[in-house]
Amino acid sequence: MTATATVLLCLLAAPAAAGRLIVIATAPVAGVTFAAGGALCNLVNRERARHGLRCLVESTGGSADNLDRLRRGEVDFALVQSDWQYLAVREGTGPDGTPFEDLRAIFSLHAQAVTVVANPQAGIERIEDLKGRRVNLGPVGSGIRKVGEALIGALGWRRGDFETLAELGVDAQVEALCNGRIDAFILPVSHPNGAVAAATGACGAVFVEVSGPAVERLIAEWPFYAPARIPARAYGGGAEAVPTYGTRATLVTTGSVPADVVYELVKAVLARLEELTAQHAALAGLDARQMIAAGNSAPFHEGALRYYRERGWK
């Protein structure tokens, strides 16, 4: 066999992942999602000598921006909220409004938990105690407010069932809570979070469990929601986490990305899951089976399925 033929055979036998740069679209630099993308790349890059992948993160405007970049082929992977993944597959998110048929799921990461924070003097111990109170849902038209309105609707309540449904921004609501102008606020957020820490630190604000039949129905109706827990210990509280629900940050790609590339990324992350969970507080407690089950609406990429089947997870 000639030297040229030998080289050609070696190139044909090399995995598609070898020597490839992959880019993960994340979110603004200050957010948890950007840090989560960095944690994924750290694990991929640690095994670069084995699989040949080099991973970089890209700061973006968030889920909608990431889906657009993925459609245009500007990035290989993207972190998007699970509700955006659901919307993209079924209704489309691009300017033409067509479903993103080539979108493929890989796994989910941290939760954006629906967090109910109450003034300790308000006597709010259960989600049902919010009825008739002064509750902040956030500015009209905001994504934050829509989450609160969905919860209120699931509980069967209307605006008239509250003394006030305030429209304060994230920063203003902390001062209002601690000054007694509102009794509670509803905030979908990844933990730990600065605004929540400010409220617990300034006036000993407490978390309210968000669970029960209404929440179970909401999760059953909208599969982009999943059970979540607020790590109370992260705010200097007790050891018990507080049950709630929320969306998930999900890692997605397209069907055009080679299976070998996706397989090696999944293997690099899930084979060293303990190292991933140690890189950021928001990633603590992740479980591989839950990462596969929660928040994924798009079909799984064949490269991810290959790894899951090897482990007996699919």
C-alpha positions as CSV (number, residue, x, y, z in Angstrom):
1,M,0.0,0.0,0.0
2,T,1.4,3.4,-0.9
3,A,1.9,6.2,1.6
4,T,-0.8,8.3,0.0
5,A,-3.3,5.4,0.2
6,T,-2.4,4.9,3.9
7,V,-3.0,8.5,4.7
8,L,-6.3,8.5,2.8
9,L,-7.5,5.4,4.7
10,C,-6.6,7.0,8.1
11,L,-8.6,10.1,7.2
12,L,-11.6,8.1,6.2
13,A,-11.4,6.1,9.4
14,A,-11.1,9.2,11.6
15,P,-14.2,10.2,13.5
16,A,-16.2,13.2,12.3
17,A,-15.4,15.0,15.5
18,A,-11.7,15.0,15.0
19,G,-10.1,18.5,14.7
20,R,-13.5,20.3,14.8
21,L,-14.3,23.6,16.4
22,I,-17.8,23.7,18.0
23,V,-19.6,26.8,19.2
24,I,-22.3,26.9,21.8
25,A,-24.6,30.0,21.8
26,T,-25.5,30.9,25.3
27,A,-26.9,34.2,26.7
28,P,-25.5,37.6,28.1
29,V,-22.2,37.2,29.9
30,A,-23.6,38.1,33.3
31,G,-26.2,35.3,33.4
32,V,-26.2,31.7,34.6
33,T,-26.7,30.4,31.1
34,F,-23.4,31.8,29.9
35,A,-21.7,30.2,32.8
36,A,-23.4,26.9,32.1
37,G,-22.2,27.0,28.5
38,G,-18.7,27.6,29.8
39,A,-19.0,24.6,32.1
40,L,-20.0,22.4,29.2
41,C,-17.1,23.6,27.1
42,N,-14.6,23.0,30.0
43,L,-15.5,19.3,30.1
44,V,-15.4,18.9,26.3
45,N,-12.0,20.6,26.1
46,R,-10.5,18.5,28.9
47,E,-10.8,15.5,26.6
48,R,-9.7,17.2,23.4
49,A,-6.7,14.9,23.0
50,R,-9.1,11.9,22.8
51,H,-11.9,13.2,20.6
52,G,-10.4,16.2,18.8
53,L,-13.2,18.7,19.6
54,R,-12.5,22.3,20.6
55,C,-15.4,24.0,22.3
56,L,-16.1,27.7,22.5
57,V,-19.0,29.7,24.0
58,E,-20.6,32.7,22.4
59,S,-22.5,35.4,24.3
60,T,-25.9,36.1,22.7
61,G,-29.2,37.8,23.4
62,G,-30.8,34.6,24.7
63,S,-33.2,31.8,23.5
64,A,-34.8,33.5,20.5
65,D,-31.4,34.9,19.2
66,N,-29.9,31.4,19.7
67,L,-32.5,29.7,17.6
68,D,-32.1,32.2,14.8
69,R,-28.3,31.6,14.8
70,L,-28.8,27.8,14.9
71,R,-31.2,28.0,11.9
72,R,-28.6,30.1,9.9
73,G,-25.9,27.6,10.7
74,E,-23.8,30.2,12.6
75,V,-23.4,28.0,15.7
76,D,-23.4,24.2,16.3
77,F,-25.2,24.1,19.6
78,A,-27.4,26.5,21.6
79,L,-28.8,26.8,25.1
80,V,-32.5,27.7,24.9
81,Q,-35.3,27.7,27.5
82,S,-37.5,24.7,27.3
83,D,-40.6,26.8,26.4
84,W,-38.7,28.2,23.4
85,Q,-37.7,24.7,22.3
86,Y,-41.4,23.7,22.5
87,L,-42.5,26.7,20.6
88,A,-39.8,26.3,17.9
89,V,-40.8,22.7,17.2
90,R,-44.5,23.3,17.0
91,E,-45.1,26.9,15.9
92,G,-41.8,28.2,14.8
93,T,-39.9,31.2,16.1
94,G,-38.3,32.7,12.9
95,P,-39.7,35.6,10.9
96,D,-41.5,33.2,8.5
97,G,-43.3,31.4,11.4
98,T,-42.4,27.9,10.2
99,P,-41.6,25.1,12.7
100,F,-38.0,24.4,13.2
101,E,-38.1,20.8,11.8
102,D,-34.4,20.2,12.0
103,L,-34.1,21.1,15.7
104,R,-32.7,18.3,17.8
105,A,-32.7,17.9,21.6
106,I,-29.6,16.8,23.5
107,F,-30.3,17.3,27.3
108,S,-31.5,19.8,29.8
109,L,-29.6,21.6,32.5
110,H,-30.6,24.0,35.3
111,A,-34.2,25.0,36.1
112,Q,-35.6,28.5,35.9
113,A,-37.8,27.9,38.9
114,V,-41.0,29.7,39.6
115,T,-40.0,31.3,42.9
116,V,-42.5,32.8,45.3
117,V,-40.8,35.0,47.8
118,A,-42.9,36.4,50.8
119,N,-42.4,38.9,53.5
120,P,-41.9,36.9,56.7
121,Q,-44.6,39.1,58.5
122,A,-47.2,38.4,55.9
123,G,-48.1,34.9,57.2
124,I,-47.9,33.3,53.7
125,E,-47.1,29.7,54.2
126,R,-48.8,28.0,51.3
127,I,-49.4,29.0,47.7
128,E,-53.1,29.2,48.5
129,D,-52.3,32.0,51.0
130,L,-51.5,34.4,48.1
131,K,-55.2,34.9,47.4
132,G,-56.4,38.3,48.5
133,R,-52.8,39.6,49.0
134,R,-50.6,42.2,47.4
135,V,-48.5,40.3,44.9
136,N,-46.0,41.5,42.3
137,L,-46.0,39.8,38.9
138,G,-43.6,42.1,37.1
139,P,-44.1,44.6,34.3
140,V,-47.1,44.2,31.9
141,G,-46.1,42.2,28.8
142,S,-42.9,40.8,30.3
143,G,-42.0,37.1,30.3
144,I,-41.8,37.2,34.1
145,R,-45.4,38.4,34.4
146,K,-46.7,35.8,31.9
147,V,-45.3,33.0,34.1
148,G,-47.1,34.5,37.1
149,E,-50.3,34.9,35.2
150,A,-50.1,31.3,34.1
151,L,-49.8,30.1,37.7
152,I,-52.7,32.3,38.8
153,G,-54.8,31.0,36.0
154,A,-54.0,27.4,36.9
155,L,-55.1,28.1,40.5
156,G,-58.4,29.3,39.1
157,W,-57.9,32.9,40.3
158,R,-58.6,36.2,38.6
159,R,-57.3,39.8,39.1
160,G,-60.2,40.6,41.4
161,D,-59.1,37.8,43.8
162,F,-56.1,39.9,44.9
163,E,-55.8,43.2,46.7
164,T,-53.1,44.2,44.3
165,L,-51.2,42.6,41.3
166,A,-48.3,45.0,41.1
167,E,-46.2,45.7,38.0
168,L,-42.8,46.4,39.6
169,G,-39.5,45.5,38.0
170,V,-37.1,43.0,39.6
171,D,-35.0,45.5,41.5
172,A,-38.0,47.6,42.8
173,Q,-39.9,44.6,44.1
174,V,-37.2,43.7,46.7
175,E,-37.5,47.1,48.4
176,A,-41.3,47.0,48.1
177,L,-41.4,43.6,49.8
178,C,-39.1,44.5,52.6
179,N,-40.9,47.8,53.2
180,G,-44.3,46.0,53.4
181,R,-45.8,47.6,50.3
182,I,-46.3,44.1,48.8
183,D,-46.7,40.8,50.5
184,A,-45.0,38.6,48.0
185,F,-43.5,38.4,44.5
186,I,-43.4,35.7,41.8
187,L,-40.1,35.4,39.9
188,P,-39.0,32.7,37.5
189,V,-35.3,32.5,37.9
190,S,-32.2,30.2,38.2
191,H,-30.7,29.9,41.6
192,P,-28.8,31.4,43.3
193,N,-30.1,34.8,42.2
194,G,-29.1,38.3,43.3
195,A,-32.5,39.7,43.7
196,V,-33.7,36.8,45.8
197,A,-30.5,37.0,47.9
198,A,-31.2,40.7,48.4
199,A,-34.7,40.0,49.7
200,T,-33.6,37.1,52.1
201,G,-30.7,39.2,53.3
202,A,-32.5,42.5,53.8
203,C,-35.7,41.3,55.6
204,G,-35.5,37.6,56.0
205,A,-37.9,36.9,53.1
206,V,-39.1,33.3,52.9
207,F,-39.8,30.9,50.1
208,V,-43.3,29.5,49.5
209,E,-43.7,26.0,48.2
210,V,-45.4,25.9,44.8
211,S,-47.0,22.5,44.5
212,G,-50.4,20.7,44.5
213,P,-53.0,19.5,41.9
214,A,-53.1,22.8,40.0
215,V,-49.3,22.8,39.5
216,E,-49.4,19.1,38.5
217,R,-52.1,20.0,35.9
218,L,-50.0,22.8,34.6
219,I,-47.0,20.6,34.1
220,A,-49.1,17.9,32.4
221,E,-50.6,20.5,30.0
222,W,-47.3,22.2,29.1
223,P,-44.5,19.7,28.8
224,F,-41.8,22.4,28.8
225,Y,-42.5,22.8,32.5
226,A,-40.9,20.3,34.9
227,P,-40.7,19.9,38.7
228,A,-37.9,22.0,40.3
229,R,-36.5,22.7,43.7
230,I,-35.2,26.0,45.3
231,P,-31.9,25.3,47.2
232,A,-32.8,27.1,50.4
233,R,-29.2,26.5,51.7
234,A,-27.9,28.7,48.9
235,Y,-29.5,31.7,50.8
236,G,-28.4,30.8,54.3
237,G,-31.7,29.0,55.1
238,G,-32.4,25.4,56.2
239,A,-31.1,22.3,54.5
240,E,-34.5,21.5,53.0
241,A,-35.0,22.5,49.3
242,V,-38.4,24.1,48.5
243,P,-40.5,22.3,45.8
244,T,-41.8,24.2,42.8
245,Y,-41.7,23.9,39.0
246,G,-40.3,25.8,36.1
247,T,-38.7,25.7,32.7
248,R,-35.3,24.3,32.0
249,A,-32.3,25.5,30.1
250,T,-31.9,22.9,27.3
251,L,-29.0,22.2,24.9
252,V,-30.1,21.8,21.3
253,T,-28.5,21.4,17.9
254,T,-29.6,20.5,14.4
255,G,-29.8,17.2,12.5
256,S,-27.0,18.4,10.2
257,V,-24.4,18.3,13.0
258,P,-22.6,14.9,12.7
259,A,-23.6,12.2,15.1
260,D,-20.0,11.6,16.2
261,V,-19.7,15.3,17.3
262,V,-22.9,15.1,19.4
263,Y,-22.0,11.8,20.9
264,E,-18.5,13.0,22.0
265,L,-20.0,16.1,23.6
266,V,-22.6,14.1,25.5
267,K,-20.1,11.6,26.6
268,A,-17.6,14.3,27.8
269,V,-20.4,15.9,29.9
270,L,-22.4,13.0,31.3
271,A,-19.4,10.7,32.0
272,R,-18.1,13.5,34.3
273,L,-21.4,14.8,35.6
274,E,-20.0,15.4,39.1
275,E,-17.4,17.7,37.7
276,L,-20.2,19.6,35.8
277,T,-22.3,20.1,38.9
278,A,-19.3,21.4,40.9
279,Q,-18.7,24.2,38.4
280,H,-21.7,26.4,39.2
281,A,-24.2,26.4,42.1
282,A,-27.1,26.5,39.5
283,L,-25.9,23.1,38.2
284,A,-25.7,21.4,41.5
285,G,-27.9,18.4,41.9
286,L,-28.3,17.6,38.2
287,D,-29.2,14.0,37.4
288,A,-28.5,12.4,34.1
289,R,-31.9,10.6,33.7
290,Q,-33.7,13.8,34.7
291,M,-31.6,15.8,32.2
292,I,-32.9,13.5,29.4
293,A,-36.5,13.4,30.6
294,A,-37.2,17.0,31.6
295,G,-37.9,19.9,29.2
296,N,-37.1,18.3,25.8
297,S,-39.7,18.6,23.1
298,A,-37.7,18.2,19.9
299,P,-36.6,14.8,18.7
300,F,-33.3,13.7,20.2
301,H,-30.3,13.9,18.0
302,E,-29.0,10.4,16.9
303,G,-25.6,11.1,18.5
304,A,-27.2,11.7,21.9
305,L,-29.4,8.7,21.6
306,R,-26.4,6.5,20.8
307,Y,-24.8,7.4,24.1
308,Y,-28.1,7.1,26.1
309,R,-28.7,3.6,24.7
310,E,-25.2,2.5,25.5
311,R,-25.9,3.5,29.1
312,G,-29.4,1.8,29.1
313,W,-31.2,5.1,29.5
314,K,-33.3,5.0,26.3
